[in-house]
C-alpha cells in the first residue's frame, strides 16, 4: 500500500500482526526474567503482564495458561543454545569432544550469564528440562559416540539422565559461587568417564581447547 507521499505503509492487517508478535515477544521475555529470578511456581500471570508492561487480558490472546508460556520460554531457550552448541561442534569429529564441548559450554555460560543459568536450573526443577528439552540433543550425541565405539554404557537413557543431572548440579554450584574456576573441564571429564571413556582419555579430551570461535558471552547475548 502506498501513501499520497509515495512512501510504503503497512496495511492494518500487517500492523496488527506486527503488534501481536511484539506483544508475544514481550511476554516471553518478561516470563524468562521472572522464571530466572523466582522460579516458575512462584510466578503469577499478572506478574508476567506487569513485567511486560501489557494488559492482563493480552496474555490470553497469546497463551492459554502459564504452562503454555513456560513451554514457549523453554523451547526458545533450548533452541538458541542448541544452535550455539551445534555451531561450535560442527567441525569436531570426535564424539567425546562434542559431548565435552557441549557440557563445558553450558557450565561456562552459567558463570557468565547467571540469569540464563538460573532459568535452566529452575525450569529443570519444575519442568524436567533434562528429559523434555535437553534429552534429544544428549541422546543424539551419546548414540553417535556409541556407534563410533567411543562410549560404552549399559543403558543410554540412564547415562543421559546421569550426565544431565550432573550438569544441573554443577551449574547450581557455579551459580551459588561454590564451584572451582575449572568446573566446566572437571565436569566434562566426569561425564566422559560416566559414558565409558577411560580416565586418562577423558581427562585429555576435557582439556582440549574449545573451538577458536567459541565465545560463551557472545552466545548469551
C-alpha positions, -999 to 999 in steps of 0.1 A, spaced: 0 0 0 14 34 -10 5 67 7 -1 100 -11 35 109 -4 48 79 -22 61 61 8 52 25 16 30 20 46 19 -12 62 -17 -24 59 -38 -26 91 -35 -64 90 3 -61 88 4 -37 117 -18 -59 138 3 -89 130 35 -70 140 19 -57 172 9 -93 181 44 -106 175 58 -78 196 34 -84 225 41 -121 224 79 -114 224 75 -90 254 55 -116 274 81 -144 267 110 -121 276 92 -110 308 84 -146 318 120 -156 312 133 -129 335 108 -138 362 113 -175 360 151 -169 363 147 -147 394 120 -166 413 111 -198 396 80 -209 377 58 -219 407 64 -185 424 54 -165 393 18 -154 386 4 -144 353 -3 -109 364 34 -105 373 43 -115 338 20 -90 322 32 -63 347 68 -71 338 60 -69 301 40 -37 306 10 -51 288 -27 -55 298 -36 -86 318 -61 -97 291 -34 -96 265 -18 -127 280 -47 -149 269 -46 -136 234 -13 -155 231 -12 -182 257 -39 -204 272 -22 -209 305 11 -203 324 21 -238 314 19 -228 278 42 -198 282 66 -220 302 68 -243 271 74 -212 249 103 -200 271 117 -235 273 116 -240 235 131 -206 228 159 -210 253 169 -245 243 166 -238 205 191 -209 209 216 -229 229 212 -260 208 221 -239 177 250 -224 195 264 -258 205 259 -272 170 278 -242 156 308 -247 178 310 -285 173 301 -287 136 336 -295 126 345 -317 155 348 -353 145 354 -370 179 320 -376 196 337 -375 230 349 -339 223 315 -329 211 299 -340 244 327 -324 264 324 -291 245 286 -291 250 289 -296 287 316 -271 291 296 -246 271 266 -249 295 287 -246 326 307 -217 313 276 -199 301 260 -203 336 290 -185 350 289 -156 325 251 -152 324 237 -161 358 201 -152 348 203 -177 320 218 -203 343 191 -199 369 165 -201 343 177 -235 332 182 -248 368 147 -236 379 130 -249 348 146 -283 353 134 -284 389 98 -278 379 95 -290 343 121 -318 339 142 -298 315 167 -326 310 142 -351 296 119 -328 278 143 -303 261 179 -313 265 172 -351 262 170 -353 224 203 -334 220 221 -355 246 207 -388 233 218 -380 198 254 -372 209 255 -404 231 242 -425 202 268 -411 179 295 -419 204 283 -455 209 282 -461 171 318 -448 169 329 -470 197 338 -441 219 311 -446 246 302 -478 264 271 -476 285 247 -502 299 217 -480 291 219 -448 271 188 -432 287 202 -438 322 235 -424 310 218 -394 296 199 -387 328 231 -391 349 251 -367 327 222 -342 326 216 -344 364 253 -338 370 252 -308 346 224 -291 365 241 -298 399 274 -283 387 256 -253 372 239 -247 405 273 -248 423 286 -223 398 256 -200 403 259 -202 441 296 -194 439 309 -227 453 324 -243 421 361 -240 411 371 -220 381 377 -251 361 344 -266 370 334 -270 333 365 -290 324 362 -312 356 325 -318 349 332 -327 312 359 -352 323 334 -368 347 307 -371 321 331 -388 297 341 -413 323 304 -419 330 300 -427 293 328 -452 294 357 -432 282 389 -444 300 401 -419 327 432 -408 310 415 -402 277 386 -384 294 410 -360 311 428 -354 278 396 -347 259 383 -324 286 415 -304 285 413 -298 247 409 -261 237 374 -251 229 368 -242 192 385 -209 185 353 -192 175 337 -202 208 326 -172 228 302 -180 257 295 -144 264 286 -137 228 264 -168 227 245 -155 257 238 -121 242 
